[in-house]
């Protein structure tokens, strides 16, 4: 199942996307909680989110959430059905396709914001 094939890539990407989501949620909690330190601190933190790397990072987070969600469903299918392990490679490619589709939709709606035109 593993040894550099789909199962191992799925394992690594699942862990990586989980860490990325956790880091995003930690940053989000700290940034929202900074309001307790005053308006100036809160606004200073949120102004940094206007940089293009943060804007692109939100698309990355959306891709990570999509992959982690779809791959979690793949894992559930593998754990609770008889046929899941047999088709786990095909399911991995379905997860990738769904993740790319979700990321494309995210980009479609957020390109103006990424380029600085929308809010």
Rosetta silent file (secondary structure, phi, psi, omega in degrees, C-alpha in Angstrom):
SEQUENCE: XXXXXXXXXXXXXXXXXXXXXXXXXXXXXXXXXXXXXXXXXXXXXXXXXXXXXXXXXXXXXXXXXXXXXXXXXXXXXXXXXXXXXXXXXXXXXXXXXXXXXXXXXXXXXXXXXXXXXXX
SCORE:     score description
SCORE:     0.000 S_00000001
   1 L     0.000  -38.777 -175.673    0.000    0.000    0.000 S_00000001
   2 L  -101.251 -127.360 -179.258    2.784    2.485    0.813 S_00000001
   3 L    58.095   51.242  174.529    6.414    2.551   -0.370 S_00000001
   4 L    81.165    6.971 -179.179    6.226    5.808   -2.269 S_00000001
   5 L   -99.484 -163.996 -173.751    2.886    5.159   -3.869 S_00000001
   6 H   -56.526  -41.770 -178.656   -0.519    6.781   -3.484 S_00000001
   7 H   -61.449  -41.329 -179.884   -1.066    5.589    0.081 S_00000001
   8 H   -71.239  -40.552  176.983    2.158    7.109    1.324 S_00000001
   9 H   -62.643  -40.422  177.968    1.584   10.406   -0.505 S_00000001
  10 H   -61.110  -43.776  178.499   -1.914   10.496    0.953 S_00000001
  11 H   -59.012  -51.017 -178.548   -0.494    9.928    4.438 S_00000001
  12 H   -63.818  -44.720 -179.175    2.079   12.732    4.091 S_00000001
  13 H   -66.859  -34.514  178.134   -0.359   15.196    2.523 S_00000001
  14 H   -64.822  -44.738  178.957   -2.974   14.442    5.177 S_00000001
  15 H   -65.960  -44.079 -179.332   -0.481   15.191    7.958 S_00000001
  16 H   -62.904  -45.338  179.676    0.828   18.310    6.192 S_00000001
  17 H   -65.986  -35.921  176.941   -2.663   19.686    5.562 S_00000001
  18 H   -63.410  -44.115  176.675   -3.617   18.973    9.175 S_00000001
  19 H   -63.742  -41.806  179.909   -0.607   20.913   10.456 S_00000001
  20 H   -62.378  -42.400  178.508   -1.343   23.788    8.068 S_00000001
  21 H   -64.161  -42.266 -179.792   -4.952   23.979    9.263 S_00000001
  22 H   -63.298  -44.121  179.010   -3.816   23.914   12.888 S_00000001
  23 H   -63.521  -42.687  177.589   -1.275   26.717   12.312 S_00000001
  24 H   -59.956  -46.691 -179.547   -3.908   28.784   10.499 S_00000001
  25 H   -63.622  -36.758  176.539   -6.401   28.337   13.343 S_00000001
  26 H   -63.981  -47.344  177.908   -3.735   29.289   15.896 S_00000001
  27 H   -60.663  -41.349 -179.297   -2.856   32.441   13.922 S_00000001
  28 H   -63.090  -44.855  179.991   -6.552   33.250   13.538 S_00000001
  29 H   -63.876  -44.686  178.919   -7.198   32.858   17.261 S_00000001
  30 H   -63.722  -42.844 -177.229   -4.201   35.014   18.205 S_00000001
  31 H   -67.348  -40.785  177.724   -5.109   37.692   15.676 S_00000001
  32 H   -69.568  -38.892  179.308   -8.739   37.889   16.810 S_00000001
  33 H   -68.668  -17.793 -179.724   -7.674   37.769   20.460 S_00000001
  34 H   -65.822  -11.904  176.894   -5.317   40.694   19.907 S_00000001
  35 H   -61.191  -25.939  178.651   -8.340   42.982   20.196 S_00000001
  36 H   -69.298  -19.041  179.385   -7.860   42.642   23.956 S_00000001
  37 H   -89.609   -3.060  178.112   -4.517   44.445   23.580 S_00000001
  38 L   118.525  158.925 -178.333   -6.139   47.452   21.985 S_00000001
  39 H   -61.674  -39.335 -177.534   -7.349   48.677   18.629 S_00000001
  40 H   -63.146  -44.237  179.649   -3.849   49.708   17.470 S_00000001
  41 H   -64.731  -46.415  179.887   -2.393   46.231   18.023 S_00000001
  42 H   -57.805  -48.387 -177.852   -5.395   44.573   16.391 S_00000001
  43 H   -67.592  -36.915  178.341   -5.233   46.846   13.336 S_00000001
  44 H   -62.161  -42.927  178.298   -1.445   46.474   13.014 S_00000001
  45 H   -64.327  -45.579 -175.774   -1.779   42.693   12.910 S_00000001
  46 H   -72.940  -22.119  174.159   -4.638   42.807   10.423 S_00000001
  47 H   -67.687  -32.813  178.958   -2.831   45.237    8.121 S_00000001
  48 H   -66.448  -23.458  179.141   -0.117   42.621    7.604 S_00000001
  49 L   -71.155   -8.836  177.021   -2.788   40.288    6.236 S_00000001
  50 L   -77.509  -14.389  179.093   -3.080   42.590    3.236 S_00000001
  51 L   -64.980  147.803 -174.393    0.269   41.373    1.882 S_00000001
  52 H   -60.718  -32.868  179.520   -0.019   39.123   -1.157 S_00000001
  53 H   -63.322  -37.487  176.793    1.619   36.152    0.602 S_00000001
  54 H   -69.189  -38.288  178.698   -1.175   36.124    3.175 S_00000001
  55 H   -63.854  -43.979  176.927   -3.787   36.420    0.430 S_00000001
  56 H   -67.369  -33.958  178.736   -2.247   33.482   -1.434 S_00000001
  57 H   -61.209  -33.139  177.698   -1.944   31.645    1.863 S_00000001
  58 H   -65.598  -35.188  175.362   -5.716   31.738    2.260 S_00000001
  59 H   -66.947  -39.925  176.552   -6.068   29.870   -1.021 S_00000001
  60 H   -62.006  -40.505  177.449   -3.504   27.380    0.292 S_00000001
  61 H   -64.539  -42.425  177.829   -5.492   26.956    3.496 S_00000001
  62 H   -61.185  -41.444  177.380   -8.664   26.386    1.473 S_00000001
  63 H   -64.338  -40.998  178.299   -6.833   23.743   -0.587 S_00000001
  64 H   -63.534  -42.275  178.300   -5.545   22.146    2.619 S_00000001
  65 H   -64.653  -42.732  179.182   -9.005   22.048    4.166 S_00000001
  66 H   -61.783  -49.677 -179.278  -10.456   20.559    0.975 S_00000001
  67 H   -60.782  -47.474 -176.610   -7.758   17.874    0.741 S_00000001
  68 H   -60.822  -40.059  179.444   -7.938   17.041    4.438 S_00000001
  69 H   -67.059  -52.546 -177.915  -11.736   16.745    4.290 S_00000001
  70 H   -64.728  -38.246  178.941  -11.922   14.655    1.127 S_00000001
  71 H   -69.610  -32.032  174.799   -9.023   12.456    2.217 S_00000001
  72 H   -62.629  -39.872  175.927  -10.712   11.946    5.579 S_00000001
  73 H   -64.705  -40.021  176.878  -13.750   10.634    3.748 S_00000001
  74 H   -59.201  -43.237  179.505  -11.411    8.372    1.730 S_00000001
  75 H   -64.790  -41.914  177.647   -9.940    7.020    4.977 S_00000001
  76 H   -60.960  -43.580  178.204  -13.419    6.389    6.391 S_00000001
  77 H   -60.529  -42.465  179.761  -14.358    4.506    3.211 S_00000001
  78 H   -65.423  -35.726 -177.145  -11.188    2.419    3.502 S_00000001
  79 H   -77.500  -32.239 -169.487  -11.881    1.656    7.174 S_00000001
  80 H  -113.199    5.028  175.634  -15.572    0.823    6.966 S_00000001
  81 L  -126.373  157.476  177.993  -16.081   -0.910    3.618 S_00000001
  82 L   -75.015  -30.107 -173.662  -14.750   -4.117    2.201 S_00000001
  83 L   -92.746  -10.085 -174.364  -13.919   -2.579   -1.156 S_00000001
  84 L   -59.084  -43.471 -179.139  -12.279    0.630    0.126 S_00000001
  85 L   -68.950  -34.072 -179.427   -8.753   -0.751    0.403 S_00000001
  86 L   -64.821  -32.915 -176.341   -9.004   -2.358   -3.035 S_00000001
  87 L  -110.925   19.843 -175.121   -9.791    0.974   -4.689 S_00000001
  88 H   -63.044  -31.358  177.513   -7.756    3.244   -2.409 S_00000001
  89 H   -66.208  -44.610  177.795   -5.437    4.303   -5.254 S_00000001
  90 H   -64.416  -39.648  178.123   -8.367    5.392   -7.404 S_00000001
  91 H   -62.580  -35.953  177.841   -9.928    7.138   -4.419 S_00000001
  92 H   -60.673  -43.414  179.982   -6.673    9.072   -3.910 S_00000001
  93 H   -70.156  -30.954  174.009   -6.882   10.447   -7.450 S_00000001
  94 H   -66.018  -42.841  176.972  -10.545   11.334   -6.909 S_00000001
  95 H   -58.691  -44.760  178.988   -9.509   13.219   -3.754 S_00000001
  96 H   -62.237  -42.750 -179.719   -6.862   15.093   -5.754 S_00000001
  97 H   -64.097  -43.416  178.642   -9.369   15.972   -8.493 S_00000001
  98 H   -65.180  -38.117  177.886  -11.928   17.229   -5.959 S_00000001
  99 H   -64.763  -43.965  177.966   -9.225   19.231   -4.180 S_00000001
 100 H   -63.499  -39.651  178.861   -8.112   20.833   -7.444 S_00000001
 101 H   -64.404  -45.268  179.238  -11.725   21.651   -8.315 S_00000001
 102 H   -64.273  -38.300  178.083  -12.345   23.232   -4.895 S_00000001
 103 H   -67.355  -39.155  178.129   -9.089   25.193   -5.159 S_00000001
 104 H   -63.064  -41.649  177.536  -10.034   26.404   -8.638 S_00000001
 105 H   -63.829  -42.742  177.760  -13.398   27.647   -7.329 S_00000001
 106 H   -59.853  -44.500  177.809  -11.617   29.385   -4.443 S_00000001
 107 H   -62.945  -41.775 -178.913   -9.248   31.060   -6.890 S_00000001
 108 H   -55.939  -44.036 -178.063  -12.126   32.087   -9.144 S_00000001
 109 H   -81.649  -19.853 -172.689  -13.809   33.976   -6.334 S_00000001
 110 H  -111.835   -3.611  179.065  -10.627   35.334   -4.751 S_00000001
 111 H   -56.953  -43.862  177.559   -8.375   36.420   -7.638 S_00000001
 112 H   -59.515  -39.343  178.833   -9.657   40.031   -7.432 S_00000001
 113 H   -68.382  -40.699  179.482   -8.933   40.053   -3.713 S_00000001
 114 H   -62.162  -39.715 -178.896   -5.496   38.480   -4.208 S_00000001
 115 L   -81.040   -2.454  174.894   -4.625   41.118   -6.780 S_00000001
 116 L    94.933    5.888 -177.224   -5.790   43.860   -4.450 S_00000001
 117 L   -88.694  -27.557 -176.775   -8.991   44.885   -6.187 S_00000001
 118 L  -116.707  171.334  179.702  -11.610   43.491   -3.829 S_00000001
 119 L  -125.007    0.000    0.000  -12.172   43.316   -0.100 S_00000001
